[in-house]
Amino acid sequence: MASVSVEDLCVVAENEGVRVCYTNELPTQAVWDCEQRIIWLRTGQREREEVANLAHELGHAILGHEHRQDPWAEACADEVAALLLIGESEYAEAERLYGCHSAAIADALELPVWVVEARRKTFGRFAA
């Protein structure tokens, strides 16, 4: 079960000087507006996607990314999201139970598969 909530991430955002706002008029699930320091989330997302998308956009904010992102910046934001959402011991326990099956681990942690895959990339490079 995901141990980090939208509310937890909103506290992180506030500490970074970032506002989190909702709209139903986004072309994507979430957007980082670097000029206004606002993370826009599309309303109506399932909780696991909302948490992951907020953490990803928060990754852009924390890393100081601006405007349209290249694949490297997107991968970096994914890794920050994974570090925010999955602790080292939590990941190790899920991997012990489910082996290397990303989808099973993601289901157990109630997160999208991309978060688990990004966490796997960071495992060993950063402390959780």
The first five atom37 places (N, CA, C, CB, O) and aatype in JSON, in Angstrom:
{
  "aatype": [12, 0, 15, 19, 15, 19, 6, 3, 10, 4, 19, 19, 0, 6, 2, 6, 7, 19, 1, 19, 4, 18, 16, 2, 6, 10, 14, 16, 5, 0, 19, 17, 3, 4, 6, 5, 1, 9, 9, 17, 10, 1, 16, 7, 5, 1, 6, 1, 6, 6, 19, 0, 2, 10, 0, 8, 6, 10, 7, 8, 0, 9, 10, 7, 8, 6, 8, 1, 5, 3, 14, 17, 0, 6, 0, 4, 0, 3, 6, 19, 0, 0, 10, 10, 10, 9, 7, 6, 15, 6, 18, 0, 6, 0, 6, 1, 10, 18, 7, 4, 8, 15, 0, 0, 9, 0, 3, 0, 10, 6, 10, 14, 19, 17, 19, 19, 6, 0, 1, 1, 11, 16, 13, 7, 1, 13, 0, 0],
  "atom_mask": [
    [1, 1, 1, 1, 1],
    [1, 1, 1, 1, 1],
    [1, 1, 1, 1, 1],
    [1, 1, 1, 1, 1],
    [1, 1, 1, 1, 1],
    [1, 1, 1, 1, 1],
    [1, 1, 1, 1, 1],
    [1, 1, 1, 1, 1],
    [1, 1, 1, 1, 1],
    [1, 1, 1, 1, 1],
    [1, 1, 1, 1, 1],
    [1, 1, 1, 1, 1],
    [1, 1, 1, 1, 1],
    [1, 1, 1, 1, 1],
    [1, 1, 1, 1, 1],
    [1, 1, 1, 1, 1],
    [1, 1, 1, 0, 1],
    [1, 1, 1, 1, 1],
    [1, 1, 1, 1, 1],
    [1, 1, 1, 1, 1],
    [1, 1, 1, 1, 1],
    [1, 1, 1, 1, 1],
    [1, 1, 1, 1, 1],
    [1, 1, 1, 1, 1],
    [1, 1, 1, 1, 1],
    [1, 1, 1, 1, 1],
    [1, 1, 1, 1, 1],
    [1, 1, 1, 1, 1],
    [1, 1, 1, 1, 1],
    [1, 1, 1, 1, 1],
    [1, 1, 1, 1, 1],
    [1, 1, 1, 1, 1],
    [1, 1, 1, 1, 1],
    [1, 1, 1, 1, 1],
    [1, 1, 1, 1, 1],
    [1, 1, 1, 1, 1],
    [1, 1, 1, 1, 1],
    [1, 1, 1, 1, 1],
    [1, 1, 1, 1, 1],
    [1, 1, 1, 1, 1],
    [1, 1, 1, 1, 1],
    [1, 1, 1, 1, 1],
    [1, 1, 1, 1, 1],
    [1, 1, 1, 0, 1],
    [1, 1, 1, 1, 1],
    [1, 1, 1, 1, 1],
    [1, 1, 1, 1, 1],
    [1, 1, 1, 1, 1],
    [1, 1, 1, 1, 1],
    [1, 1, 1, 1, 1],
    [1, 1, 1, 1, 1],
    [1, 1, 1, 1, 1],
    [1, 1, 1, 1, 1],
    [1, 1, 1, 1, 1],
    [1, 1, 1, 1, 1],
    [1, 1, 1, 1, 1],
    [1, 1, 1, 1, 1],
    [1, 1, 1, 1, 1],
    [1, 1, 1, 0, 1],
    [1, 1, 1, 1, 1],
    [1, 1, 1, 1, 1],
    [1, 1, 1, 1, 1],
    [1, 1, 1, 1, 1],
    [1, 1, 1, 0, 1],
    [1, 1, 1, 1, 1],
    [1, 1, 1, 1, 1],
    [1, 1, 1, 1, 1],
    [1, 1, 1, 1, 1],
    [1, 1, 1, 1, 1],
    [1, 1, 1, 1, 1],
    [1, 1, 1, 1, 1],
    [1, 1, 1, 1, 1],
    [1, 1, 1, 1, 1],
    [1, 1, 1, 1, 1],
    [1, 1, 1, 1, 1],
    [1, 1, 1, 1, 1],
    [1, 1, 1, 1, 1],
    [1, 1, 1, 1, 1],
    [1, 1, 1, 1, 1],
    [1, 1, 1, 1, 1],
    [1, 1, 1, 1, 1],
    [1, 1, 1, 1, 1],
    [1, 1, 1, 1, 1],
    [1, 1, 1, 1, 1],
    [1, 1, 1, 1, 1],
    [1, 1, 1, 1, 1],
    [1, 1, 1, 0, 1],
    [1, 1, 1, 1, 1],
    [1, 1, 1, 1, 1],
    [1, 1, 1, 1, 1],
    [1, 1, 1, 1, 1],
    [1, 1, 1, 1, 1],
    [1, 1, 1, 1, 1],
    [1, 1, 1, 1, 1],
    [1, 1, 1, 1, 1],
    [1, 1, 1, 1, 1],
    [1, 1, 1, 1, 1],
    [1, 1, 1, 1, 1],
    [1, 1, 1, 0, 1],
    [1, 1, 1, 1, 1],
    [1, 1, 1, 1, 1],
    [1, 1, 1, 1, 1],
    [1, 1, 1, 1, 1],
    [1, 1, 1, 1, 1],
    [1, 1, 1, 1, 1],
    [1, 1, 1, 1, 1],
    [1, 1, 1, 1, 1],
    [1, 1, 1, 1, 1],
    [1, 1, 1, 1, 1],
    [1, 1, 1, 1, 1],
    [1, 1, 1, 1, 1],
    [1, 1, 1, 1, 1],
    [1, 1, 1, 1, 1],
    [1, 1, 1, 1, 1],
    [1, 1, 1, 1, 1],
    [1, 1, 1, 1, 1],
    [1, 1, 1, 1, 1],
    [1, 1, 1, 1, 1],
    [1, 1, 1, 1, 1],
    [1, 1, 1, 1, 1],
    [1, 1, 1, 1, 1],
    [1, 1, 1, 1, 1],
    [1, 1, 1, 1, 1],
    [1, 1, 1, 0, 1],
    [1, 1, 1, 1, 1],
    [1, 1, 1, 1, 1],
    [1, 1, 1, 1, 1],
    [1, 1, 1, 1, 1]
  ],
  "atom_positions": [
    [[0.84, -1.19, 0.0], [0.0, 0.0, 0.0], [0.88, 1.24, 0.0], [-0.95, 0.0, 1.22], [1.84, 1.33, 0.76]],
    [[0.56, 2.2, -0.84], [1.33, 3.44, -0.91], [1.28, 4.14, 0.44], [0.79, 4.36, -2.03], [0.21, 4.35, 1.02]],
    [[2.44, 4.51, 0.92], [2.5, 5.14, 2.24], [2.56, 6.66, 2.16], [3.69, 4.62, 3.02], [2.5, 7.34, 3.19]],
    [[2.69, 7.2, 0.96], [2.75, 8.65, 0.76], [1.44, 9.09, 0.1], [4.0, 9.07, -0.1], [1.03, 8.52, -0.91]],
    [[0.81, 10.08, 0.68], [-0.47, 10.56, 0.16], [-0.3, 11.86, -0.62], [-1.46, 10.77, 1.31], [0.77, 12.48, -0.6]],
    [[-1.35, 12.25, -1.31], [-1.38, 13.55, -1.98], [-1.13, 14.66, -0.95], [-2.73, 13.77, -2.71], [-0.4, 15.61, -1.22]],
    [[-1.75, 14.52, 0.21], [-1.57, 15.53, 1.26], [-0.11, 15.63, 1.7], [-2.47, 15.2, 2.47], [0.4, 16.73, 1.91]],
    [[0.56, 14.49, 1.83], [1.99, 14.49, 2.18], [2.8, 15.24, 1.13], [2.53, 13.05, 2.33], [3.67, 16.05, 1.46]],
    [[2.51, 14.97, -0.13], [3.24, 15.62, -1.22], [2.92, 17.11, -1.3], [2.93, 14.95, -2.56], [3.77, 17.9, -1.7]],
    [[1.71, 17.49, -0.94], [1.36, 18.92, -0.91], [2.18, 19.65, 0.15], [-0.14, 19.1, -0.63], [2.51, 20.82, -0.04]],
    [[2.5, 18.99, 1.25], [3.36, 19.58, 2.27], [4.76, 19.78, 1.71], [3.41, 18.69, 3.55], [5.38, 20.83, 1.9]],
    [[5.28, 18.76, 0.99], [6.59, 18.9, 0.35], [6.57, 20.05, -0.63], [6.99, 17.58, -0.37], [7.49, 20.87, -0.66]],
    [[5.51, 20.12, -1.44], [5.38, 21.21, -2.42], [5.39, 22.57, -1.73], [4.09, 21.04, -3.24], [6.09, 23.49, -2.16]],
    [[4.62, 22.69, -0.67], [4.57, 23.95, 0.07], [5.95, 24.33, 0.6], [3.57, 23.85, 1.23], [6.34, 25.5, 0.55]],
    [[6.68, 23.34, 1.1], [8.04, 23.6, 1.61], [8.99, 24.03, 0.5], [8.59, 22.36, 2.29], [9.99, 24.69, 0.75]],
    [[8.68, 23.65, -0.74], [9.48, 24.05, -1.9], [8.98, 25.35, -2.53], [9.48, 22.94, -2.95], [9.52, 25.8, -3.53]],
    [[7.94, 25.95, -1.93], [7.37, 27.17, -2.48], [6.53, 26.94, -3.72], [0.0, 0.0, 0.0], [6.44, 27.81, -4.59]],
    [[5.92, 25.76, -3.8], [5.13, 25.38, -4.96], [3.68, 25.19, -4.53], [5.68, 24.08, -5.61], [3.4, 24.59, -3.5]],
    [[2.75, 25.72, -5.34], [1.32, 25.5, -5.09], [0.85, 24.33, -5.95], [0.48, 26.79, -5.41], [1.39, 24.07, -7.03]],
    [[-0.15, 23.62, -5.46], [-0.78, 22.52, -6.2], [-2.22, 22.93, -6.46], [-0.7, 21.15, -5.4], [-2.97, 23.24, -5.54]],
    [[-2.61, 22.93, -7.74], [-3.96, 23.33, -8.14], [-4.56, 22.27, -9.06], [-3.94, 24.72, -8.85], [-3.84, 21.5, -9.7]],
    [[-5.88, 22.25, -9.11], [-6.62, 21.28, -9.91], [-7.44, 21.97, -10.98], [-7.53, 20.43, -9.02], [-7.96, 23.06, -10.78]],
    [[-7.54, 21.3, -12.13], [-8.37, 21.77, -13.24], [-8.79, 20.57, -14.08], [-7.61, 22.83, -14.11], [-8.14, 19.53, -14.04]],
    [[-9.87, 20.71, -14.82], [-10.25, 19.65, -15.75], [-9.92, 20.05, -17.19], [-11.75, 19.34, -15.63], [-10.4, 19.42, -18.13]],
    [[-9.1, 21.08, -17.36], [-8.79, 21.61, -18.68], [-7.35, 21.35, -19.12], [-9.05, 23.09, -18.71], [-6.82, 22.1, -19.94]],
    [[-6.7, 20.31, -18.6], [-5.33, 20.01, -19.0], [-5.3, 19.02, -20.16], [-4.55, 19.45, -17.81], [-6.15, 18.12, -20.23]],
    [[-4.34, 19.17, -21.06], [-4.19, 18.19, -22.14], [-3.52, 16.89, -21.66], [-3.37, 18.8, -23.28], [-3.58, 15.87, -22.33]],
    [[-2.88, 16.96, -20.49], [-2.22, 15.81, -19.88], [-2.71, 15.66, -18.45], [-0.66, 15.96, -19.93], [-3.57, 16.43, -18.0]],
    [[-2.18, 14.68, -17.73], [-2.6, 14.44, -16.35], [-2.07, 15.49, -15.38], [-2.14, 13.07, -15.9], [-2.7, 15.79, -14.37]],
    [[-0.89, 16.06, -15.69], [-0.27, 17.02, -14.78], [0.72, 17.89, -15.54], [0.43, 16.31, -13.6], [1.28, 17.47, -16.55]],
    [[0.94, 19.1, -15.03], [1.85, 20.06, -15.67], [2.56, 20.85, -14.59], [1.09, 21.01, -16.64], [1.95, 21.27, -13.6]],
    [[3.87, 21.07, -14.77], [4.66, 21.94, -13.91], [4.78, 23.29, -14.61], [6.09, 21.33, -13.61], [5.34, 23.38, -15.7]],
    [[4.25, 24.34, -13.99], [4.35, 25.71, -14.49], [5.46, 26.38, -13.69], [2.98, 26.49, -14.36], [5.24, 26.86, -12.58]],
    [[6.65, 26.4, -14.27], [7.82, 26.91, -13.55], [7.74, 28.41, -13.28], [9.09, 26.6, -14.34], [8.26, 28.89, -12.27]],
    [[7.1, 29.15, -14.17], [7.02, 30.6, -14.01], [6.13, 31.0, -12.84], [6.51, 31.24, -15.29], [6.44, 31.94, -12.11]],
    [[5.02, 30.29, -12.66], [4.11, 30.6, -11.56], [4.36, 29.71, -10.34], [2.68, 30.46, -12.01], [3.75, 29.92, -9.29]],
    [[5.24, 28.72, -10.49], [5.54, 27.74, -9.43], [4.26, 27.04, -8.96], [6.24, 28.44, -8.21], [3.95, 26.95, -7.77]],
    [[3.53, 26.54, -9.97], [2.28, 25.81, -9.72], [2.37, 24.45, -10.41], [1.04, 26.62, -10.23], [2.79, 24.35, -11.56]],
    [[1.97, 23.42, -9.7], [1.75, 22.12, -10.31], [0.25, 22.0, -10.54], [2.3, 20.93, -9.4], [-0.55, 22.07, -9.61]],
    [[-0.12, 21.83, -11.81], [-1.52, 21.66, -12.19], [-1.8, 20.18, -12.34], [-1.85, 22.43, -13.51], [-1.08, 19.47, -13.05]],
    [[-2.85, 19.7, -11.68], [-3.28, 18.31, -11.8], [-4.68, 18.27, -12.4], [-3.26, 17.6, -10.42], [-5.55, 19.07, -12.06]],
    [[-4.87, 17.32, -13.31], [-6.21, 17.13, -13.87], [-7.09, 16.5, -12.81], [-6.17, 16.25, -15.16], [-6.69, 15.54, -12.14]],
    [[-8.29, 17.03, -12.65], [-9.24, 16.46, -11.69], [-9.71, 15.09, -12.19], [-10.45, 17.41, -11.48], [-9.7, 14.81, -13.38]],
    [[-10.11, 14.25, -11.23], [-10.7, 12.97, -11.56], [-9.74, 11.82, -11.76], [0.0, 0.0, 0.0], [-10.16, 10.76, -12.22]],
    [[-8.46, 11.99, -11.42], [-7.51, 10.89, -11.55], [-7.71, 9.88, -10.42], [-6.06, 11.43, -11.53], [-8.17, 10.22, -9.33]],
    [[-7.38, 8.63, -10.7], [-7.35, 7.64, -9.61], [-6.22, 8.02, -8.67], [-7.16, 6.17, -10.17], [-5.23, 8.62, -9.08]],
    [[-6.38, 7.67, -7.4], [-5.42, 8.11, -6.38], [-3.98, 7.69, -6.71], [-5.8, 7.55, -5.03], [-3.06, 8.5, -6.57]],
    [[-3.78, 6.45, -7.16], [-2.41, 6.0, -7.44], [-1.77, 6.83, -8.55], [-2.41, 4.51, -7.83], [-0.57, 7.11, -8.49]],
    [[-2.55, 7.22, -9.56], [-2.0, 8.06, -10.63], [-1.8, 9.5, -10.15], [-2.92, 8.03, -11.85], [-0.8, 10.14, -10.5]],
    [[-2.73, 9.99, -9.37], [-2.61, 11.36, -8.87], [-1.36, 11.52, -8.02], [-3.85, 11.75, -8.05], [-0.61, 12.49, -8.18]],
    [[-1.13, 10.58, -7.12], [0.06, 10.62, -6.27], [1.32, 10.58, -7.12], [0.06, 9.45, -5.25], [2.25, 11.36, -6.92]],
    [[1.36, 9.65, -8.07], [2.54, 9.5, -8.92], [2.77, 10.73, -9.8], [2.41, 8.26, -9.81], [3.9, 11.2, -9.93]],
    [[1.7, 11.26, -10.4], [1.85, 12.44, -11.26], [2.27, 13.66, -10.46], [0.54, 12.73, -11.98], [3.1, 14.45, -10.93]],
    [[1.73, 13.83, -9.28], [2.14, 14.95, -8.42], [3.61, 14.8, -8.04], [1.26, 15.01, -7.15], [4.36, 15.78, -8.09]],
    [[4.03, 13.6, -7.66], [5.43, 13.39, -7.3], [6.35, 13.65, -8.49], [5.65, 11.96, -6.78], [7.42, 14.23, -8.32]],
    [[5.95, 13.24, -9.68], [6.75, 13.48, -10.89], [6.9, 14.99, -11.14], [6.09, 12.8, -12.11], [8.02, 15.47, -11.36]],
    [[5.8, 15.72, -11.11], [5.88, 17.17, -11.34], [6.65, 17.86, -10.23], [4.48, 17.77, -11.46], [7.36, 18.84, -10.47]],
    [[6.53, 17.36, -9.01], [7.32, 17.89, -7.9], [8.8, 17.64, -8.15], [6.87, 17.24, -6.58], [9.64, 18.45, -7.77]],
    [[9.12, 16.52, -8.78], [10.51, 16.26, -9.18], [11.03, 17.36, -10.1], [0.0, 0.0, 0.0], [12.15, 17.83, -9.92]],
    [[10.23, 17.77, -11.08], [10.64, 18.87, -11.95], [10.88, 20.14, -11.14], [9.57, 19.14, -13.03], [11.86, 20.85, -11.36]],
    [[9.99, 20.42, -10.19], [10.13, 21.63, -9.37], [11.39, 21.57, -8.52], [8.9, 21.82, -8.46], [12.15, 22.54, -8.48]],
    [[11.62, 20.45, -7.86], [12.8, 20.29, -6.99], [14.09, 20.41, -7.8], [12.75, 18.93, -6.26], [15.07, 20.99, -7.33]],
    [[14.08, 19.87, -9.02], [15.28, 19.89, -9.86], [15.46, 21.2, -10.63], [15.23, 18.74, -10.84], [16.47, 21.4, -11.3]],
    [[14.47, 22.1, -10.52], [14.58, 23.4, -11.18], [14.37, 23.34, -12.68], [0.0, 0.0, 0.0], [14.86, 24.21, -13.41]],
    [[13.64, 22.35, -13.15], [13.38, 22.23, -14.59], [12.43, 23.33, -15.05], [12.79, 20.85, -14.92], [11.54, 23.76, -14.32]],
    [[12.64, 23.77, -16.28], [11.81, 24.82, -16.86], [11.25, 24.37, -18.2], [12.62, 26.11, -17.03], [11.93, 23.71, -18.98]],
    [[10.01, 24.72, -18.45], [9.35, 24.57, -19.74], [9.34, 23.13, -20.25], [10.03, 25.45, -20.76], [9.38, 22.19, -19.45]],
    [[9.29, 22.96, -21.56], [9.18, 21.63, -22.18], [10.42, 20.8, -21.81], [9.04, 21.74, -23.72], [11.55, 21.29, -21.83]],
    [[10.17, 19.54, -21.48], [11.24, 18.69, -20.97], [11.73, 17.68, -22.0], [10.78, 17.97, -19.72], [10.94, 17.16, -22.79]],
    [[13.02, 17.42, -21.97], [13.6, 16.39, -22.82], [13.53, 15.04, -22.09], [15.07, 16.74, -23.19], [13.19, 15.01, -20.9]],
    [[13.82, 13.94, -22.77], [13.72, 12.62, -22.14], [14.59, 12.47, -20.88], [14.11, 11.55, -23.14], [14.18, 11.79, -19.93]],
    [[15.76, 13.08, -20.86], [16.63, 12.99, -19.69], [15.98, 13.66, -18.48], [18.01, 13.64, -19.98], [15.98, 13.11, -17.38]],
    [[15.42, 14.86, -18.68], [14.75, 15.57, -17.58], [13.54, 14.79, -17.09], [14.33, 16.98, -18.03], [13.28, 14.75, -15.89]],
    [[12.8, 14.18, -18.02], [11.65, 13.36, -17.62], [12.08, 12.16, -16.78], [10.87, 12.88, -18.86], [11.44, 11.83, -15.79]],
    [[13.17, 11.52, -17.18], [13.69, 10.37, -16.42], [14.15, 10.81, -15.03], [14.85, 9.69, -17.18], [13.93, 10.11, -14.05]],
    [[14.79, 11.97, -14.95], [15.22, 12.5, -13.64], [14.02, 12.79, -12.75], [16.06, 13.78, -13.82], [14.05, 12.46, -11.56]],
    [[12.97, 13.39, -13.3], [11.76, 13.66, -12.52], [11.1, 12.36, -12.08], [10.76, 14.51, -13.35], [10.58, 12.28, -10.97]],
    [[11.12, 11.34, -12.94], [10.6, 10.02, -12.56], [11.37, 9.46, -11.36], [10.68, 9.04, -13.74], [10.77, 8.91, -10.44]],
    [[12.68, 9.6, -11.38], [13.5, 9.07, -10.29], [13.26, 9.81, -8.99], [14.97, 9.14, -10.67], [13.21, 9.19, -7.93]],
    [[13.1, 11.12, -9.05], [12.77, 11.88, -7.84], [11.42, 11.43, -7.32], [12.75, 13.41, -8.12], [11.25, 11.23, -6.11]],
    [[10.45, 11.25, -8.21], [9.13, 10.77, -7.8], [9.25, 9.43, -7.1], [8.2, 10.65, -9.02], [8.63, 9.21, -6.05]],
    [[10.03, 8.53, -7.66], [10.2, 7.21, -7.07], [10.83, 7.3, -5.69], [11.05, 6.33, -7.98], [10.43, 6.58, -4.77]],
    [[11.81, 8.16, -5.54], [12.45, 8.34, -4.23], [11.48, 8.93, -3.21], [13.68, 9.23, -4.36], [11.54, 8.59, -2.03]],
    [[10.6, 9.82, -3.66], [9.6, 10.4, -2.76], [8.55, 9.37, -2.33], [8.92, 11.58, -3.44], [8.04, 9.43, -1.22]],
    [[8.24, 8.43, -3.22], [7.11, 7.53, -3.01], [7.45, 6.16, -2.44], [6.4, 7.35, -4.28], [6.61, 5.53, -1.8]],
    [[8.67, 5.68, -2.66], [9.02, 4.33, -2.24], [10.31, 4.35, -1.44], [9.15, 3.39, -3.47], [11.38, 4.69, -1.96]],
    [[10.2, 3.98, -0.17], [11.37, 3.88, 0.69], [12.18, 2.64, 0.37], [0.0, 0.0, 0.0], [11.66, 1.68, -0.2]],
    [[13.44, 2.65, 0.73], [14.34, 1.54, 0.44], [13.85, 0.23, 1.06], [15.75, 1.85, 0.93], [13.81, -0.8, 0.39]],
    [[13.47, 0.27, 2.33], [13.02, -0.96, 3.0], [11.67, -1.43, 2.43], [12.9, -0.75, 4.52], [11.44, -2.63, 2.3]],
    [[10.8, -0.49, 2.1], [9.51, -0.82, 1.51], [9.71, -1.52, 0.16], [8.64, 0.46, 1.34], [9.04, -2.5, -0.15]],
    [[10.63, -0.99, -0.65], [10.91, -1.59, -1.94], [11.55, -2.97, -1.77], [11.83, -0.68, -2.77], [11.17, -3.91, -2.45]],
    [[12.5, -3.08, -0.86], [13.18, -4.36, -0.63], [12.18, -5.44, -0.2], [14.29, -4.21, 0.43], [12.26, -6.58, -0.66]],
    [[11.25, -5.09, 0.67], [10.25, -6.05, 1.12], [9.33, -6.47, -0.03], [9.42, -5.46, 2.27], [9.02, -7.65, -0.17]],
    [[8.91, -5.52, -0.84], [8.05, -5.86, -1.98], [8.8, -6.74, -2.97], [7.56, -4.57, -2.69], [8.23, -7.69, -3.51]],
    [[10.07, -6.45, -3.2], [10.86, -7.27, -4.12], [11.08, -8.67, -3.54], [12.21, -6.6, -4.41], [11.11, -9.65, -4.29]],
    [[11.24, -8.77, -2.23], [11.38, -10.09, -1.59], [10.12, -10.92, -1.81], [11.67, -9.93, -0.07], [10.19, -12.12, -2.07]],
    [[8.96, -10.27, -1.71], [7.68, -10.97, -1.87], [7.35, -11.3, -3.32], [6.57, -10.14, -1.27], [6.79, -12.35, -3.61]],
    [[7.7, -10.4, -4.25], [7.25, -10.53, -5.63], [8.36, -10.71, -6.65], [6.44, -9.35, -6.0], [8.11, -10.74, -7.85]],
    [[9.59, -10.81, -6.17], [10.71, -10.97, -7.09], [10.91, -9.73, -7.93], [0.0, 0.0, 0.0], [10.73, -8.6, -7.47]],
    [[11.28, -9.94, -9.18], [11.57, -8.81, -10.07], [10.37, -8.39, -10.91], [12.74, -9.16, -10.99], [10.53, -7.69, -11.9]],
    [[9.18, -8.81, -10.53], [7.97, -8.52, -11.29], [7.45, -7.11, -10.97], [6.88, -9.58, -10.98], [6.77, -6.89, -9.97]],
    [[7.8, -6.19, -11.83], [7.45, -4.78, -11.6], [5.95, -4.57, -11.4], [7.92, -3.94, -12.76], [5.55, -3.81, -10.52]],
    [[5.13, -5.23, -12.21], [3.68, -5.03, -12.11], [3.15, -5.52, -10.76], [2.96, -5.75, -13.25], [2.27, -4.88, -10.18]],
    [[3.66, -6.64, -10.28], [3.21, -7.16, -8.98], [3.64, -6.24, -7.85], [3.76, -8.58, -8.74], [2.88, -5.99, -6.92]],
    [[4.86, -5.73, -7.94], [5.35, -4.8, -6.92], [4.51, -3.51, -6.96], [6.86, -4.48, -7.15], [4.12, -2.99, -5.92]],
    [[4.25, -3.01, -8.16], [3.44, -1.8, -8.31], [2.05, -1.99, -7.72], [3.34, -1.4, -9.8], [1.53, -1.12, -7.03]],
    [[1.44, -3.14, -7.99], [0.12, -3.42, -7.41], [0.18, -3.44, -5.89], [-0.43, -4.76, -7.93], [-0.69, -2.88, -5.22]],
    [[1.2, -4.08, -5.34], [1.34, -4.17, -3.89], [1.53, -2.79, -3.26], [2.51, -5.08, -3.52], [1.01, -2.51, -2.18]],
    [[2.27, -1.92, -3.95], [2.55, -0.58, -3.43], [1.48, 0.44, -3.85], [3.91, -0.12, -3.91], [1.52, 1.6, -3.44]],
    [[0.52, -0.02, -4.66], [-0.55, 0.85, -5.17], [-0.01, 2.05, -5.91], [-1.44, 1.31, -4.02], [-0.43, 3.19, -5.69]],
    [[0.94, 1.77, -6.81], [1.56, 2.8, -7.64], [1.64, 2.32, -9.07], [2.98, 3.17, -7.11], [1.58, 1.11, -9.31]],
    [[1.77, 3.21, -10.03], [1.96, 2.79, -11.42], [3.3, 2.08, -11.6], [1.88, 4.01, -12.36], [4.24, 2.3, -10.84]],
    [[3.38, 1.23, -12.59], [4.59, 0.45, -12.85], [5.79, 1.35, -13.1], [4.37, -0.48, -14.05], [6.9, 1.02, -12.67]],
    [[5.6, 2.5, -13.77], [6.74, 3.35, -14.09], [7.45, 3.84, -12.83], [6.29, 4.54, -14.92], [8.66, 4.09, -12.87]],
    [[6.73, 3.99, -11.73], [7.36, 4.43, -10.48], [8.28, 3.33, -9.96], [6.28, 4.79, -9.41], [9.39, 3.62, -9.52]],
    [[7.83, 2.1, -10.0], [8.65, 0.96, -9.56], [9.89, 0.84, -10.44], [7.83, -0.36, -9.6], [10.99, 0.62, -9.93]],
    [[9.72, 0.98, -11.73], [10.87, 0.89, -12.63], [11.86, 2.03, -12.41], [10.41, 0.89, -14.09], [13.07, 1.81, -12.48]],
    [[11.37, 3.22, -12.14], [12.26, 4.34, -11.83], [12.97, 4.11, -10.5], [11.48, 5.66, -11.79], [14.15, 4.44, -10.36]],
    [[12.27, 3.54, -9.53], [12.89, 3.26, -8.22], [13.98, 2.22, -8.38], [11.83, 2.77, -7.2], [15.03, 2.32, -7.74]],
    [[13.75, 1.23, -9.21], [14.75, 0.19, -9.45], [16.04, 0.82, -10.01], [14.21, -0.87, -10.43], [17.14, 0.4, -9.64]],
    [[15.89, 1.81, -10.89], [17.06, 2.49, -11.45], [17.85, 3.25, -10.39], [16.62, 3.45, -12.54], [19.07, 3.32, -10.46]],
    [[17.15, 3.8, -9.41], [17.83, 4.59, -8.4], [18.4, 3.74, -7.27], [16.88, 5.62, -7.84], [19.27, 4.19, -6.53]],
    [[17.9, 2.52, -7.13], [18.33, 1.64, -6.05], [19.84, 1.45, -6.12], [17.6, 0.26, -6.13], [20.38, 1.06, -7.15]],
    [[20.51, 1.74, -5.04], [21.96, 1.61, -5.01], [22.7, 2.9, -5.32], [0.0, 0.0, 0.0], [23.87, 3.03, -4.96]],
    [[22.04, 3.86, -6.0], [22.68, 5.14, -6.3], [22.37, 6.21, -5.28], [22.27, 5.61, -7.67], [23.19, 7.09, -5.01]],
    [[21.17, 6.13, -4.7], [20.74, 7.13, -3.73], [20.18, 6.44, -2.51], [19.69, 8.08, -4.35], [19.65, 5.33, -2.6]],
    [[20.28, 7.08, -1.36], [19.6, 6.58, -0.16], [18.15, 7.02, -0.22], [20.29, 7.1, 1.15], [17.85, 8.11, -0.72]],
    [[17.26, 6.18, 0.27], [15.83, 6.52, 0.26], [15.52, 7.54, 1.33], [14.97, 5.28, 0.45], [14.37, 7.95, 1.47]]
  ]
}
